[in-house]
Amino acid sequence: PFNSTLELMRDEILAEYQYEFPDAETRENFRYREWYVPRYSHYSDFYDSMSEIDKHNLQFLERIIGTLDVKQPS
């Protein structure tokens, strides 16, 4: 419930940047959205093009749910 809401928030952000989700269930959740065209299989492929707000939000969600490896590049 709570975690699934947070995970959906995270997935929405990643989907906006055309992230190709590794699991079929998550890919299916976005399949019918016209704007979702998966292109990237790694966060590092689009991290630099993300807005500062999206980077901050992903890092915040990572601290809460702990399933996302979103670290700022060195």
ABEGO torsion letter per residue (X at the ends): XAAAAAAAAAAAAAAAAGBBBABAAAAAAAAABAABBBABABAAAAAAABBAAAAAAAAAAAAAAGABBBBBBX
